[in-house]
């Protein structure tokens, strides 16, 4: 197994375990966070704040390694996102993601983690999500 595939598996496993540990595999938690006028659940805010902190530290460390011309551990070179424009595709995709997330309480990461722990809602959501990915790829071609 390549180093890159191994690192992706470990990162994905840690991400899924963190989501499950934080209770994000329960769509009611997410929907509770979005219900600011009702039974508000702030758990997701703490999860998001933690993710931002980890991401900021990771980006700082990665950019420092890049400036020092060090090679990444699991790739030939650093691959940072090149796109920086806010365009119609980005805004429509973000709106569609937000509507779907607010409607069912799942986004891709927690849905896969929920599927791994046997959540019944994920049994219908994950195939629908995969179909949406497939349709998107077909539409772009």
N, C-alpha and C positions, 0 to 999 in steps of 0.2 A: 504494500500500500504506500502511495506517495506521501511525502511529508505534508503536502498541501491538502490532500484529502483527509489525512489524519487530523490536521489542525482544524479543518472545517467541521469534522465530526465532533471533536472535543468542544469547539465553540458552540455548535448547535446544541449539543447535549447540555452544556452549562446554561445556555440561554433557556432551553425548555425546562430544566430543573428549577431555575430561578423563577420562571413564570408560574410553574406549578406550586412552588413554595410560597410565592406571594399571593396565591389564590386567583391568578389571572386566567386560569382555565375555566373559571366559573363566569359565564356571561352576565350573571346577575350583578357581579361586582362592577363590571364595566358600565352596565346600564345604570347602576346606582350612582356611579360617578357622574354620569351625564344627567342625572335627575337632580339638578341643582335646586329646584323648587319643591322637591319632595323628600324622599328618604335618601339623602346624599351620603355616599360612601367615599371618603377621601383616599382610600387605599391606592388607587391608580395614580394619584398625584405623587405619592411617595415613590412608587415604582418608576414613574417617569422622571422624577428628580434624580433618583439614583442612576438611571440610565444615562441622563445628561452628564452627570458627574463622571461616570466611568468613560463615556465617549469623549468628553473633553480631555481627560487625562490621557486616554489612548491616542487621541489626535496630537496632543502636545508631544508625547513620546515618539510617535511615528514621524512627525515632521522633524524632530530633532535628529533622529537616526538618518532621515533622508538628507538633511543639511550636511551631516557629517559623512555623507556618501557611503553609508553602511548598507549592506545588502539585507533585504528582509530574510527572516528565518525560513519561510516556507514558499518562497517564490523567487523568480529570477530578478524582478524589479518591483518597485513600488507602483501600484496602480490606483491613483486617486481619481475621484470623479472629475471629468472634464467639463460637463455641462454646468452652467451657472445661471442660465437664463430662466426666467419665470415666463412660461408660454401657455398657450391655451391647452395643450395636451397635459401639462403638469397640473394646471388648475382643475380641469375636468376629471383627471385621475384622482386628485386629492378629494374633490367633492364626492365622487363615486365611492371612494374608500370610506370617507366619513359617514356618508349616508348608510352604507352597508354595515359599518361598525356600530353606528347608533341604532340601527334596526335590530340586529341580532346579538350584539355584544361580543362579537369575535373579530379578530383580524388574523392574518395568516399564522403568525408565530404561536399565539395562544390556542388557535384552532388545532394546529398539529400537536401541541403539547397535550391538549384535551383529548385528542384522538388516542394518543399514546397511553393515557390513563383510563381510557374507556368511557369517556363522557358520551352519552347518547346523542346530545345535540350535535356533536362533532361528526357523528356518523353520516348526517345529511349535509352538514355545512361544508366539510372538506371536499367531497366529490363535486358539489356545486362550485366551490372555489376553483378547483382544478379545471372544471369545464369553462369557467370564466377566463382562466389563464389561456386555455387552448383557443377559445374564441378570439381573444385579444391578439394572439400570435397570428391567427388566420386572417384577421381583419387588417393587420399591419402589412401583410404580404399583398 
